[in-house]
């Protein structure tokens, strides 16, 4: 009897193997052959799902973004005060130790797209922009702030902390990171 394969699970397995290869060897080391080896699959099995390396990389990156978005949106459903929900959502943009690979892969991919001049938008900036505009429209932010500058400031803070943690330049616990972001939110919330 032939083995039944769940194609979505297989694609996710390949994508996660891609993340591991990129985190270990960089984007340059992410050949289809090295990814197949990491996934413990044949080259043909990987090519069955992805015709090109570019297609595989795009799928792997989409999976990173989808998983992060899903985690962020779970917080939006919480019945908590808006500032706490916002804080929880923003904390998802700073990966804990068990999701550092996602951040490494994301940075490699963004750099790759920048070099190819194919980066059209920054989804992190878009997400922060969306959150802040919704809060502002709901009348939850101080009226005297410059919303555009606050979005840039918050984005820079989040990216800066995440990048410095990834590089090992700062050693700071999640509670302290949370307190730093909360202080920024206190400054702009009513």
Residue frames relative to the residue before (quaternion, step in Angstrom):
aa qw qx qy qz dx dy dz
X 1.0000 0.0000 0.0000 0.0000 0.00 0.00 0.00
X 0.4493 -0.7075 0.4690 0.2786 3.62 -0.80 0.95
X 0.5261 -0.6360 0.4741 0.3065 3.52 -1.16 0.73
X 0.3135 -0.7389 0.5656 0.1891 3.59 -0.89 0.93
X 0.1496 -0.8051 0.5730 0.0332 3.53 -0.72 1.16
X 0.3069 -0.7061 0.6066 0.1979 3.55 -0.93 0.91
X 0.3477 -0.7997 0.4534 0.1845 3.57 -0.25 1.29
X 0.6406 0.5159 -0.3359 0.4589 3.60 1.02 -0.70
X 0.6441 0.5070 -0.3179 0.4765 3.57 1.02 -0.80
X 0.6443 0.5226 -0.3183 0.4587 3.57 1.00 -0.82
X 0.6531 0.5008 -0.3145 0.4731 3.59 0.97 -0.81
X 0.6443 0.5069 -0.3191 0.4755 3.59 1.03 -0.77
X 0.6118 0.5406 -0.3390 0.4674 3.60 1.06 -0.75
X 0.6646 0.4927 -0.2937 0.4789 3.58 0.94 -0.89
X 0.6412 0.5220 -0.3236 0.4601 3.58 0.98 -0.84
X 0.6818 0.4763 -0.2949 0.4705 3.60 0.91 -0.86
X 0.5975 0.5221 -0.3588 0.4916 3.59 1.12 -0.56
X 0.6084 0.5453 -0.3381 0.4671 3.57 1.08 -0.74
X 0.6318 0.5299 -0.3307 0.4590 3.59 0.95 -0.86
X 0.6722 0.5091 -0.3030 0.4441 3.58 0.88 -0.96
X 0.6551 0.5028 -0.3113 0.4702 3.57 0.96 -0.86
X 0.6626 0.4970 -0.3104 0.4664 3.59 0.90 -0.89
X 0.6579 0.5071 -0.3155 0.4588 3.60 0.92 -0.86
X 0.7145 0.4489 -0.2473 0.4763 3.58 1.01 -0.79
X 0.8395 0.2182 -0.0485 0.4953 3.58 0.79 -1.10
X 0.5064 -0.6322 0.4346 0.3938 3.57 1.25 -0.09
X 0.7009 -0.4732 0.3335 0.4166 3.52 -1.32 0.23
X 0.6161 0.5704 -0.3378 0.4254 3.57 1.09 -0.71
X 0.7088 0.4432 -0.2595 0.4836 3.58 1.13 -0.57
X 0.5566 0.6334 -0.3729 0.3872 3.57 1.30 -0.03
X 0.1128 0.7851 -0.5942 0.1336 3.55 0.52 1.17
X 0.6324 -0.5202 0.3966 0.4149 3.56 -1.20 0.41
X 0.6260 0.5487 -0.3306 0.4447 3.58 1.04 -0.78
X 0.6951 0.4603 -0.2903 0.4697 3.62 0.85 -0.93
X 0.6283 0.5247 -0.3309 0.4695 3.58 1.10 -0.66
X 0.6295 0.5273 -0.3282 0.4668 3.58 1.00 -0.83
X 0.6461 0.5149 -0.3136 0.4682 3.57 0.99 -0.87
X 0.6574 0.5116 -0.3046 0.4619 3.59 0.93 -0.92
X 0.7076 0.4452 -0.2507 0.4881 3.60 1.02 -0.81
X 0.3635 -0.7452 0.4707 0.3016 3.56 1.34 -0.18
X 0.5070 0.6023 -0.4281 0.4437 3.53 1.05 0.96
X 0.5505 -0.5781 0.4671 0.3803 3.54 -1.24 0.27
X 0.6401 -0.5133 0.4062 0.4021 3.53 -1.26 0.43
X 0.6417 0.5401 -0.3107 0.4472 3.58 1.02 -0.80
X 0.6353 0.5304 -0.3298 0.4542 3.57 1.04 -0.78
X 0.6540 0.4876 -0.3149 0.4851 3.59 1.01 -0.78
X 0.6745 0.4974 -0.2936 0.4599 3.59 0.92 -0.90
X 0.5386 0.6120 -0.4020 0.4169 3.59 1.20 -0.41
X 0.7488 0.3851 -0.1971 0.5021 3.58 1.08 -0.79
X 0.7999 0.1573 -0.0513 0.5769 3.56 1.06 -0.73
X 0.3470 -0.7762 0.4941 0.1814 3.55 -0.54 1.19
X 0.8037 0.1471 -0.0578 0.5737 3.56 1.07 -0.73
X 0.6273 -0.5133 0.4222 0.4059 3.53 -1.29 0.34
X 0.6202 0.5561 -0.3332 0.4416 3.59 1.02 -0.82
X 0.6486 0.5160 -0.3065 0.4682 3.58 0.96 -0.88
X 0.6514 0.5128 -0.3025 0.4703 3.58 1.00 -0.84
X 0.6606 0.5038 -0.3049 0.4656 3.59 0.92 -0.90
X 0.6359 0.5283 -0.3230 0.4605 3.58 0.98 -0.86
X 0.6663 0.4955 -0.3060 0.4657 3.58 0.90 -0.89
X 0.6464 0.5250 -0.3197 0.4520 3.58 0.93 -0.89
X 0.6787 0.4796 -0.2903 0.4745 3.57 0.99 -0.81
X 0.6110 0.5404 -0.3491 0.4612 3.57 1.02 -0.71
X 0.6423 0.5270 -0.3200 0.4554 3.56 1.02 -0.81
X 0.6081 0.5327 -0.3495 0.4736 3.61 1.01 -0.76
X 0.6993 0.4793 -0.2721 0.4552 3.56 0.81 -1.05
X 0.6500 0.5212 -0.3195 0.4515 3.60 0.95 -0.84
X 0.6714 0.4954 -0.3059 0.4585 3.57 0.90 -0.88
X 0.6514 0.5028 -0.3157 0.4724 3.58 0.97 -0.83
X 0.6516 0.5149 -0.3095 0.4631 3.58 0.94 -0.90
X 0.6398 0.5283 -0.3228 0.4553 3.57 0.97 -0.84
X 0.6573 0.4977 -0.3106 0.4731 3.59 0.94 -0.87
X 0.6513 0.5145 -0.3136 0.4612 3.58 0.95 -0.86
X 0.6916 0.4886 -0.2841 0.4497 3.57 0.87 -0.92
X 0.5497 0.5878 -0.4002 0.4383 3.61 1.16 -0.43
X 0.6491 0.5117 -0.3165 0.4655 3.58 1.04 -0.76
X 0.6099 0.5719 -0.3511 0.4214 3.58 1.06 -0.72
X 0.6620 0.5152 -0.2975 0.4559 3.59 1.18 -0.55
X 0.5196 0.6687 -0.4067 0.3428 3.59 1.24 -0.32
X 0.3645 -0.7074 0.5663 0.2145 3.54 -1.13 0.73
X 0.3499 0.7080 -0.5171 0.3300 3.54 0.48 1.30
X 0.6532 -0.4702 0.3767 0.4586 3.59 -1.21 0.18
X 0.6350 -0.5911 0.3446 0.3587 3.62 -1.01 0.82
X 0.6460 0.5160 -0.3410 0.4474 3.60 0.96 -0.74
X 0.6600 0.5004 -0.3092 0.4674 3.59 0.99 -0.78
X 0.6184 0.5245 -0.3370 0.4784 3.59 1.03 -0.76
X 0.6504 0.5164 -0.3073 0.4646 3.58 0.95 -0.92
X 0.6482 0.5191 -0.3079 0.4643 3.56 0.94 -0.89
X 0.6547 0.5074 -0.3070 0.4688 3.59 0.93 -0.87
X 0.6457 0.5162 -0.3168 0.4651 3.58 0.99 -0.84
X 0.6837 0.4865 -0.2876 0.4616 3.58 0.88 -0.92
X 0.6161 0.5533 -0.3479 0.4396 3.60 1.05 -0.65
X 0.5813 0.5795 -0.3711 0.4343 3.60 1.17 -0.47
X 0.6382 0.5359 -0.3251 0.4470 3.59 1.21 -0.43
X 0.6684 0.3891 -0.2843 0.5666 3.56 1.32 -0.08
X 0.2922 -0.8262 0.4517 0.1674 3.55 -0.14 1.27
X 0.4071 -0.6570 0.5667 0.2852 3.55 -1.05 0.75
X 0.7525 -0.4228 0.2550 0.4358 3.57 -1.25 0.27
X 0.6964 0.4868 -0.2925 0.4387 3.60 0.95 -0.75
X 0.7369 0.3494 -0.2427 0.5253 3.62 1.25 -0.02
X 0.2864 0.7798 -0.5093 0.2249 3.59 1.19 0.43
X 0.5863 0.5845 -0.3711 0.4206 3.59 1.05 -0.70
X 0.6168 0.5456 -0.3469 0.4489 3.59 0.98 -0.80
X 0.6726 0.4971 -0.2920 0.4640 3.58 0.93 -0.91
X 0.6342 0.5253 -0.3297 0.4617 3.59 0.97 -0.83
X 0.6664 0.4999 -0.2929 0.4693 3.55 0.91 -0.95
X 0.6412 0.5362 -0.3238 0.4433 3.57 0.93 -0.90
X 0.6761 0.4923 -0.2939 0.4628 3.59 0.90 -0.92
X 0.6281 0.5254 -0.3310 0.4690 3.59 1.00 -0.80
X 0.6831 0.4991 -0.2834 0.4517 3.54 0.90 -0.95
X 0.6390 0.5164 -0.3247 0.4686 3.59 0.95 -0.86
X 0.6466 0.5158 -0.3139 0.4662 3.58 0.96 -0.87
X 0.6330 0.5374 -0.3105 0.4627 3.55 1.01 -0.87
X 0.6864 0.4757 -0.2801 0.4734 3.58 0.87 -0.95
X 0.6200 0.5347 -0.3395 0.4631 3.59 1.06 -0.69
X 0.6569 0.5109 -0.3121 0.4584 3.59 0.93 -0.90
X 0.7133 0.4300 -0.2476 0.4950 3.57 1.04 -0.76
X 0.3668 -0.7496 0.4592 0.3044 3.56 1.39 -0.06
X 0.4694 0.6780 -0.4231 0.3754 3.54 1.05 0.89
X 0.5039 0.6416 -0.4397 0.3756 3.57 1.24 0.05
X 0.1444 -0.8331 0.5327 0.0366 3.55 -0.42 1.24
X 0.8053 0.0175 0.0279 0.5920 3.58 1.11 -0.61
X 0.3202 -0.7057 0.5957 0.2111 3.54 -1.25 0.44
X 0.3443 -0.7842 0.4770 0.1977 3.56 -0.32 1.22
X 0.5936 0.5484 -0.3791 0.4508 3.62 1.10 -0.54
X 0.6602 0.4918 -0.3078 0.4771 3.58 0.90 -0.92
X 0.6401 0.5270 -0.3256 0.4545 3.58 0.96 -0.84
X 0.6630 0.5133 -0.3048 0.4517 3.57 0.97 -0.86
X 0.6629 0.4831 -0.3035 0.4849 3.57 0.93 -0.89
X 0.6152 0.5490 -0.3285 0.4607 3.57 1.04 -0.81
X 0.6676 0.5035 -0.2922 0.4642 3.58 0.89 -0.94
X 0.6560 0.5127 -0.3084 0.4601 3.59 0.88 -0.95
X 0.7025 0.4803 -0.2736 0.4482 3.56 0.79 -1.06
X 0.6562 0.5042 -0.3192 0.4619 3.59 0.96 -0.77
X 0.6365 0.5118 -0.3334 0.4710 3.60 1.01 -0.73
X 0.6445 0.5104 -0.3200 0.4709 3.57 1.00 -0.82
X 0.6556 0.5118 -0.3036 0.4648 3.56 0.97 -0.87
X 0.6576 0.5100 -0.3050 0.4630 3.59 0.94 -0.91
X 0.6822 0.4710 -0.2809 0.4836 3.58 1.13 -0.65
X 0.4999 -0.6886 0.4030 0.3370 3.58 1.30 0.05
X 0.4592 0.7149 -0.4204 0.3184 3.58 1.20 0.46
X 0.6809 0.4554 -0.2823 0.4992 3.60 1.27 -0.24
X 0.6149 -0.5472 0.4158 0.3867 3.56 -1.18 0.55
X 0.4958 -0.6970 0.4398 0.2737 3.56 -0.98 0.86
X 0.6993 0.4952 -0.2807 0.4324 3.60 1.10 -0.54
X 0.5060 0.6387 -0.4453 0.3712 3.63 1.21 0.19
X 0.3875 -0.6421 0.5949 0.2893 3.54 -1.30 0.38
X 0.3625 -0.7904 0.4513 0.2005 3.56 -0.11 1.34
X 0.6550 0.5226 -0.3210 0.4414 3.59 0.87 -0.90
X 0.6749 0.4806 -0.2927 0.4774 3.59 0.94 -0.86
X 0.6420 0.5214 -0.3270 0.4572 3.60 1.02 -0.74
X 0.6158 0.5319 -0.3416 0.4703 3.58 1.07 -0.70
X 0.6576 0.4982 -0.3018 0.4777 3.58 0.93 -0.91
X 0.6531 0.5269 -0.3056 0.4499 3.57 0.94 -0.93
X 0.6837 0.4831 -0.2840 0.4674 3.58 0.86 -0.97
X 0.6320 0.5267 -0.3223 0.4683 3.57 1.02 -0.82
X 0.6642 0.5003 -0.3030 0.4654 3.59 0.91 -0.91
X 0.6320 0.5308 -0.3291 0.4588 3.58 1.00 -0.80
X 0.6813 0.4890 -0.2869 0.4630 3.58 0.81 -1.03
X 0.6874 0.4736 -0.2860 0.4706 3.59 0.79 -0.99
X 0.6509 0.5335 -0.3181 0.4365 3.58 0.95 -0.86
X 0.6630 0.4873 -0.3073 0.4780 3.57 0.88 -0.91
X 0.6672 0.5096 -0.3081 0.4474 3.58 0.84 -0.96
X 0.6768 0.4948 -0.2922 0.4601 3.57 0.90 -0.91
X 0.6760 0.4876 -0.2994 0.4644 3.59 0.89 -0.86
X 0.6135 0.5224 -0.3471 0.4799 3.59 1.06 -0.65
X 0.6561 0.5242 -0.3008 0.4520 3.55 0.93 -0.95
X 0.7142 0.4362 -0.2491 0.4874 3.58 0.96 -0.87
X 0.4575 -0.7031 0.4368 0.3250 3.58 1.23 -0.25
X 0.3979 0.7423 -0.4576 0.2851 3.60 1.24 0.33
X 0.7724 0.1631 -0.1192 0.6022 3.55 1.15 -0.51
X 0.1934 -0.7326 0.6390 0.1326 3.52 -1.15 0.66
X 0.2181 0.7710 -0.5527 0.2291 3.49 -0.31 1.28
X 0.4274 -0.7213 0.4906 0.2376 3.53 -0.91 0.92
X 0.6571 -0.5340 0.3645 0.3876 3.54 -1.24 0.43
X 0.6004 0.5563 -0.3687 0.4405 3.60 1.07 -0.60
X 0.6744 0.4826 -0.2952 0.4746 3.57 0.96 -0.83
X 0.6077 0.5343 -0.3455 0.4752 3.59 1.05 -0.76
X 0.6436 0.5285 -0.3112 0.4578 3.55 0.94 -0.94
X 0.6587 0.5090 -0.3059 0.4619 3.58 0.96 -0.87
X 0.6350 0.5269 -0.3306 0.4581 3.62 1.01 -0.75
X 0.6822 0.4638 -0.2873 0.4868 3.58 0.91 -0.90
X 0.6257 0.5385 -0.3377 0.4523 3.57 1.01 -0.77
X 0.6174 0.5407 -0.3430 0.4569 3.59 1.03 -0.75
X 0.6440 0.5091 -0.3215 0.4720 3.59 1.01 -0.76
X 0.6581 0.5012 -0.3060 0.4712 3.56 0.97 -0.85
X 0.6077 0.5567 -0.3484 0.4466 3.61 1.03 -0.76
X 0.6404 0.5579 -0.3066 0.4297 3.54 1.08 -0.81
X 0.7944 0.3274 -0.1572 0.4868 3.62 1.03 -0.71
X 0.6042 0.5403 -0.3687 0.4551 3.59 1.20 -0.36
X 0.5497 -0.5827 0.4816 0.3554 3.56 -1.23 0.52
